[in-house]
């Protein structure tokens, strides 16, 4: 992880606490009843990092007002990447390369395997395959039912970019300064686009999958033709970015190490608005969550910010107990996010009021995955938590 550290230097009791219930207005906002809108992840799955190819971090799933810990699974090492959830199975990987398939209902292991490299990016589940990106430079395809490796493809350096499946292809970035497009069945190279810096972010797709967007360590935001790999446009950012762009409503929403969040037009990359945090020395590492009306960002200044999606004006801010590297998730009218202070929070989307918290006690850098009325998140101890509704005991 040497290169990652050089570029992205990281400047107890256990229990759940309930606070004020979320407002009716925020619940309506969080539901986002827009039919089959692609930017809202379906209620029963979270198949990839940020939930969907647009990387919006929004789920249609319902969560209880006061979640309880349904189960806890102990992994061998820390979880820093979010899990994927598909067909009632949780897929979660550790920084040391342990990959687990866990039953969402019970928390029981279905299978586990150890890969050749650590997993610092969330897996992508599609049909009977699971696609993972490893910090030893390999992108791999595994059988979802067994964890057996089907194929692996070696890039030139570490990978912290979560893969995305689209129309028989898999896209992922690498620290060898390239974005790769691979055949999802065979793992053979389809195309490769070279940049001038490590590609840390996960590639984001537009609603039709025609364009892939990346925010790079070379201070550039790019649009790339997802079919051919040709550059469509590029625009300079003020700083480098570790965050995945989020695509919604004809715009990209990006945070970067210059302590700013900005919106850019998907057609040409021209800026729409820009938001600067008050603490310019603390960067944004986490990706934004984007709803129809809000953009939620989180930074190393310990703040969670809610912005108006159209104007970029601040609506509220919340101060966490610790830096926030975990990307926020929006579900059921609330913002769900963990901090390096070891606390996982639920915040009212409309007001920013804290409605619930869980004290894990150790840093939470992983983002949450939400599906089927449950939320799954891991921490630095290797604990993977599942929160949801209290199940009734069978007589």
Residue, then its C-alpha position, 0 to 999 in steps of 0.5 A: x500500500x506504499x503508493x496509496x499512502x504516499x498519495x492519500x496520507x491519512x492526515x468503549x463500549x459497544x451499543x446502539x443509541x436512538x435519537x430523534x426520529x426522522x422527519x416526515x419530509x426527509x422520509x419522503x425525500x429519501x424514498x425517491x419514488x421514481x419507478x425504475x430510476x437507475x440512480x436509485x438502487x433497488x430495495x433488495x440488492x446492493x450489487x456494487x460499490x455505491x449501489x449502482x453504476x451511477x455511484x449515487x449511494x442511494x437505496x430504495x430499501x426501508x430501514x427501521x427507525x431504531x435499527x438493532x444489531x442483527x448479527x456480527x461476523x468476525x473477519x480475519x482483518x480489517x474491512x475498508x471496502x463496502x460489501x456487495x449484497x445480491x440474492x440474499x448474500x453479502x460479499x465482503x473482503x478484507x485488506x488482507x485478501x480474505x473474501x467472505x460470502x455471508x447469508x444476509x438473514x443469519x450472518x452465517x458463512x456460506x464460503x470463504x477464500x483468500x485471494x493473492x491481494x488485499x481488497x480495498x474496493x467493493x466487489x461487483x456481483x452480476x448474475x453468477x459472477x463476482x468481480x473483485x479488484x486487488x491491491x496486488x494489481x489483479x482484477x478477478x472474476x469468481x464464481x458467486x456460488x463457490x468463490x472459485x476463481x474463473x479468471x484474473x487479469x494483471x494490471x501494472x500496479x495496485x488497484x483501489x478502484x471498484x469494478x463495474x459490469x456493463x454489457x458483458x464488460x468489466x471496467x476498473x482503474x489502476x495505480x498504473x495510471x490506466x482505466x481498463x475495460x475487460x471482457x467479463x466472460x474471459x478476462x481479456x483486454x478490450x481497451x485501455x485508457x492511459x492517464x497521467x496519474x493513478x486512477x484511484x476512483x471507481x469508474x462511473x457510468x451514465x444512465x445509458x452506459x455510453x460514457x465512463x467518468x473518472x476523477x484522477x490523481x492527475x487533477x483531471x476529470x474525464x469522460x471516456x467512451x465506454x465502448x471504444x475507450x476513446x476520450x470524449x472530454x477532460x477538464x482540470x480539477x483544482x486538486x486530485x481526487x480519490x472519490x467516485x464521481x456520482x452521475x445524476x440529472x445531467x451532472x457529475x458530483x465530485x469531491x477532491x483533496x482541495x477541500x471542495x465539492x463541485x458539479x460539472x456538466x456530463x456533456x462537456x465537464x463545464x462547472x455548474x457550481x462549487x462548494x468549499x468547506x471552511x477547513x481548507x486544510x482537510x480534504x474530501x476523501x469520501x464520495x458524495x451521495x446524490x438524491x433528486x434534491x440533495x448532495x451529501x458529502x463528508x470530509x476529514x474535517x469531521x463534517x458531513x455536509x448536505x448541499x442543494x443539488x441544483x445550486x450547491x448551497x449548504x443546507x446543513x452540516x453535522x460534526x462527527x467524532x472523527x474524520x469521515x473517509x466512509x462515503x455516506x449512503x442515503x436510505x429511507x430519509x436518512x444519511x448513514x455514515x461511519x467515522x474514524x471515531x468508531x461511531x456509525x451515524x444515522x442523520x435526518x436527510x432534511x435537517x441533519x439531526x442525528x437520529x441514531x448511532x452505533x458505537x463500534x469503538x474502532x475506526x469505520x472507513x468502509x461505506x455501508x451497503x443497504x438491501x432488503x431492510x438491512x444495513x451492512x458495514x465493517x470496521x478496522x477490527x475485522x468486524x462486519x455488522x448487520x443492522x435491521x429490524x428486531x426479529x421475533x423469536x420463534x416459539 
